[in-house]
Amino acid sequence: MTPTLDPDWLAARINDVSIKGIAAAVAELIRSGEIPPGTSLPPVRTLAEILTVSPATVSAAWGQLKRQKAIAGKGRSGVWVCGDNLTARPVRFEKIGNYGSNIRADLAMASPDPALLPDLREAMLQGIQCPQLNSYQREAIAPGLLAAIQPGWPFPAEAWLATDGGFDAMNCIAQTLFMPGDKVIIEDPTATRLLDMLDNIGAEVMPLACDEQGPLPGALKMLLNKGATALIYQPGTHSATGHAVSKTRSEELAQILAGSNTLIIEDDGIGELAARPAQSLGHHYPDRTLHVRSYSKAYGPDLRLAVLSGPQALIKRIHSWRNFGASWTSRILQQAVAWMINDSGTQQQIQRAKAIYRQRRRSLLDALAKRGLDLPDRDGLSLYIPVQSEQFAMITLAARGIAVLPGERCRSGSNQFIRVSTARLASNEIDSIADALVLASGLDSSAIRSDL
């Protein structure tokens, strides 16, 4: 018989009765072996009564432990300890790339083509000339980088912070400003790692439907009425679908947000490779908008650089949290990117790369259209392709040596799709890839058009 934990014994070992405190205490007891795998935990209501907290508090703590794969079960069947591995992991993201050894065309990661990235030799020489080289001063952003980015920033921000890439900035925001149980509105679909971050925090994900112009105002209004803490969206080119927020849609969203105090978080991951500028809500709400722009895809992923802007109070909190670790982003890299932003040769290279990425995307779209799949030409480094079954699509493509990203990694809803990277497509592969994609979709042209 499975042993059931004594609720009084467990309650006596919980000193902090918050969601995080309960989860942390139970996690430590599991990790130390005091609660062995297979042990049934007390009923939620029983433990809540002893701790004098609401059942929702205990339930949320259990939810956090479930996401860490420490406990399992629900409802009348009860909850039990299933393991002692409590290290947080980005589960969705780590699954990307496990496609076997027979893959000839890896189209899963929408990453830039190294051959189209700017030459970094001169930029790195400029980087080591930064005025504060080797200083331990924990400045938020190097003055040279700030001067370079401000003229092209989407709104006049109050404070700035350089980070080690776009996802580092988003994780800093999540770790600093979110609590377990917070209700966070996020586009559906969205970037894979953003969902992993929210799961790790224990936030409640509230999927936001989108169309060709971005998040739907009506859907946003409905979710705001449910007490959302924050809105996360991509104000420029969307990483999964390729759509871009229009100026009209941005104004509509601003009107909906006027009646709330919801924090606005903008993730501009493609940055300067986008066909048109991001439409930031910071124009309307500078006191509650955090805007992240990554420079990885346009300038180089090993630069590990992004910039976060927002109100002084929030940026200060995020910067303080970074003091647990690196405290500041390499000034050498900041100075290098600042130089490239102002260098005409680098900017010409970026424009050339944009044109080639557009041509490669267009070539695959034309090949699919000839085979009966007529998809819209959006933007970005990938294509969003609705499919009848993601599982069928993945198996079909893998059998032909092609890897793509299944929609399940970046969606909360039920719409079936795959994301196909076009950034590194070779012209001699396009026809065979198009043949495989048509077969994998399992849909005819009219069905796909109605699902876009």
N, C-alpha and C positions, 0 to 999 in steps of 0.2 A: 504494500500500500504506500502511496506517495505521502510523505510526511507533510503536515500543514504547520506553518510557523505560528507560534503563539503570538497573538497581536499585542499583548501587554509587554512581552519580551522585546518585540520590535519597536514599539512606541518608546520604550525606555532608552533606546539607543538613537533616537532622533531628537537632536537638540534644536534644529532649525526647522520649523514646520511650514516653511514656504515650499513652493513646487520644487525649486532648485535644491533646497535643503533636504527635503525628503528623498529626492532622487539620488543626491550625493551620498547620503547616509546609507541607503540600501545598496548602492553601487559599491561602496567601500566594504560593506559586510559580505557581499558576494565575492569581491576581489580577494579578501582575506581568507575566504573559505568558511567563515562563520555561518553563512547561508549557502549550503552546497547545491549544485545543479540537481534539478528534480523536485526541489522543495516548493510546495504550494504557498503562495503569499496569502495573508488574511483578506477577507472580503473588503472592498473599498469602504463601504459604510461603517463596518466595524472599526477599522483603523482610524477613520475620520472622526468617529465619536470619541475615541480615546485621546486623539491628538487635539480635539476640539477645533477642527477645521471643517470646511465643506467637503463633501464627497468629490466635488469637481477638482479640488486641489490635489487630492490623492490620485485621482484618475489621470490628471495631467502629468503628475510625477511618474506614474506607471507608463504613460505614453512616451515620455522621454527615455525611459529605460528600454522600452520596446524598440525604439528607433536605434538604440545602441546594441540591439540584438542580445540584451542581457536577460530579458524575460519575454514570455510569450503567453498567448491565450487571451480570452475575453468572455464576458457574459457569464452564463450559468456554469460553463465549463471551468471557470476560475483562471487564475493567473499563476504561472510557475516560473522558476528560474531555469533558464535553458543554457546558460554559459557564463563564463567569467571574463570574456574578452571585451573590455569596455572602452577600448581605444576608438575615438571618433574617426570615421573614415568617410570620404566622399564616394559613397557606394555607386551612384550613377556614373560619375566621371571615371572611376577606376575600371568600369566595365568596357569603356571605349577602347578599342584596340585588340580585344581578345577574339580574333576572328580566325585563328588557325594559321597554318604555314603555307597554304596554297593561294594566298591572296596576291594577285598581280597588280591590282588597281585599288589602292587604299583611298577611298573617297569619304571617309568618316569624319576626319578632322578638317574643319574649314580654316586651315592655316595658310599663311602667305607662301608664295613660291620664293625660296631663297634667292633664286636667280634674278628676281625683280626687286629685291630689297636694296636700299642705298649702300654704297661702299662706306664702311665705317672707319677706314684707316685715318683719314684726315680728321674725322669727328672725334676719334679717341685721342688724337694728339691735342686737339682743342680742349678736350675734357680735362686733361691733367693740368691745364692752365687755370682752372677755377680758383678764384681768390681765397677760398676757405679750405683749400686742400689740406687734409690731415688734421683738421680741427675737430674737437669733440663737442663743439657747439651744436645743440640739437635744434637747428633751425627747421621750420616746417617745409620750406621750399627755397631753393637757391635763387637769389635775386635775378641772375641771368636768365633762368628758365621762366620765372614769372614775367619778366619783361618781354620775353619772346612769345608767350602764349596769350597774354592779355588782349592784344588787338583782335585775335580771332576767337575769343571765348564767346559763348552764346548769350551771356548776360553779365552785367557788372556785379561781381561777387564781393562779399565782405572779407572772406578769408580763404586761404589756399593751403594745400598739403600735397607734396609729392609722395607717391607710394610705389611699391615694387610691382607694378602692373595693375591692370584694371580689376582683376579678381581679388588681388590683395586689398585694394581700396574697398571693394564691396564686402569682403570679409571683415575688415576693420569696422565698417559701418554696422554690420550685423552683430558683431561681438560687443560693440560699445553701446549701441542704442536699442537693441532688441532684448526682450526677456522671454522665457518660456511661456507659451500660451498667448503671446501677442498675435493679433490677427493682421496678417500682411497680405495686401492685394498684390498680385503679380500676374503679368501677362501669361496667357496659355495659348501656345507653348512659350517657353522662355529658355534661357541658357541653362544647360545641365547643372553647372556648378552652383548656380544661384539656388536651385532647389535643394541641393546637398547642404548648402550653408543654412538654409532655413530649417531643414530637418535637424541639423546638428544643434541649433539653438533651441529647438522645441517650439518653434513658432507655428501658428495655424495658417496654412496656405489657403488663400482665397483666390481661385483662378479667375482671371479677367479675360473675357472673350474679346477678340480683335477682328478687324476686317482689313481691307486693302489700305486704309488710311490710318490704322493704328487702333488703340483701345476704344471700345464702344462706350460712348457717354452714358447710355441708359444702363449698361451693365455696371459701370463704375458707380453710378448713383445708388444702385441697389446694394452694392457691397459696402459703400460708405455708411449706409443706414444700418449696417450690421456691426458697426463699431470698430472699423479698421484702424490700426495703429499707423500703418505706412502703406505707401504705394510705390512699387518698384516697376519701372518700365524702361524701354529702350526708345529714346526720343529721335534717334536717327535710323539708320538701316538696321533692321531686326536680324539677329544672328541665326534664327531658325527659319523664318518665313521669307525674309528679304523685303518685306514691306517697309515703308517709311512713313512716319507721322507727318501728315499734311499740316499746313499752317491753319487751315480751317478747323481741322480736328483738334489741334492744340488749343485753339480758342474755345472750342466747345468743352474740352476737358477742364479748362481754367474756370469756366462758368460753373461746372458741376462742383469743383473743389472749393468754390467760394464759401460754401456753407459748412465747411469742416476745418479742423486743425490738423488734418492728416499730414504726416511727414512725406515729402515727395523725394524719391531717390531715382536719379536718371543715370542709366548705364549706357554710355556711348562707346561700345566696344570696338567698332570698326574705324572710328575716328576719321582721319583725313582721306581714307579710301572711299568714303561714302560719296554717292553721286550728288547729293545736295546737303546743305547744312542741317544739323539737328535743330528741332523745334523745342526749345527749352521752356518749361513752365516757370523758370527762375525770373523771367520778365515780370510775371504776375505776383509770384510769391517768393521773393528772395530771402525772406526770413525763415522759410521752412523747406527750401530746395537744396538738395545735395546733388551735384553734377559730377560724374566721373567720366573722364576721357582717357582712353588707352592709346598709347603710341606704339604698341607692339606690332600691329599688323602693317602699318605704313612704314615704320622706321627700323624695326627689327625686334623680335621677341627676346633676344638676349640682353637688350637694353633694360628690360624689366622695369618699364616706366609708365606711370599714369599720373594724372593730376586730379585731385578732388577739390571742389570748391563748395562753399556754403556759408551759412551764418557763423560768426566768430565763436559763439558759445559751443556749437556742435563740433566745429573743426578742432577746437581746443580739447574737447573731451576725447575725440578720436586720436589726436596727437598724443595725449597723455597715456592712452591705452597702449600706443606703440612703444612707449618707454619700457614696457615689460620685455621688449625684444630689441630690435635693431635701432630704434629711436628715430633714425633718419634714413632716407634713401641716398645712395651713393651720389655725392656731388660731382664726381667724375662723369657719371652717366647723365645727370641732369644738365651739366654744361655741354656735353656732347649733343644731346637732343636740342638744346637751345641753339647751338651753332647750326645744326641741320635745318631747323625751322627757318632760320634767317639766310641759309645758303641757297642761292638760285639754282645751282646745279642739282642739289638734292631735291628741290621742289620739282624740277623738270623730270627727274627719275620717278617721283611719286605719281606725277600726271601720266607718265608713260605706263607705269604699272597699272593704274586705274583703267586705261584704255585696253590693255592686254587682258586684264581680268574680265572686262566687259565683253571683249571679243570671244573669249573662251566660253563664257556663260551663254552668249548668244549662239555660238556654234552648236552647243549641245541642245539648246532650245529648238533650233532649226531642224536638227536631226530628229528630235522627238516629234516635232510637228509633221514632218514627212511621214512618220510612222503612225500618225493619228492621235498623238497626245499633244494637244495645244495648250501650253502653259504660258502665263503672263511673264514678261520680262521685267523683273523687279530690280533688285540691286544686291550687292554683296558678293561673297565668295562661294556661294552654294545655291542649290535649287531645292525648293520645297515641293515634294511630289506626293499628293494623296494616293493611298493604295487601299485595296480591298482588305488586305491582311498584312500587317507588318511582319508577322512570323513567316508567312509564305514568301514575302518579298525578300527577307533576309536570307532564307534558305536558297531561294532561286538565284540570288546574286552571288552568294558564297560558292555555290556549285560552279559558277562561271568565273571565280577568282576575283570577285568585286566586293569590297566592304563599304557600307554606307552607315549612317547613323539612324537607328530606329527611333521613331517619334516617342516611344515610351520613356526614353532617357530625358526628355525635356518637356513633357506635357503632363498636365493634371487631368485633362478630360479624356474622352474616348475616341476622338478623331484619329484615324489611322493614317500615318504618313511616314515618309523617309526623307532625310536630308542628305543631299548629294553634293559633296564639295566639287567645285569647278575650278579652283584656283590653280591647280597644277595639271590640268588636263592636257594630254598630248594629242595633237591633231590626228595622228594615226590610230588612236584608240576610240575616237568619238563614235564611229559607226557601231562598233561591237558593244560599247557601253550603252548606247541608245537602244539597240536591240534587246539587251538584257533588261533595261529599265522598263521598257514597254511590257515585256513579258511579266516582270515582277509586279507591276502595278495592279494587274488583274482587273483593270477598269478600262472602259472605252472613253473616247474623247469627251462626250457630253457629260458623263458622270464625273470626270475630273474637273471640268469647267464649273460645274454646279457646286463643287466642294471647295473652291478656292476662295 
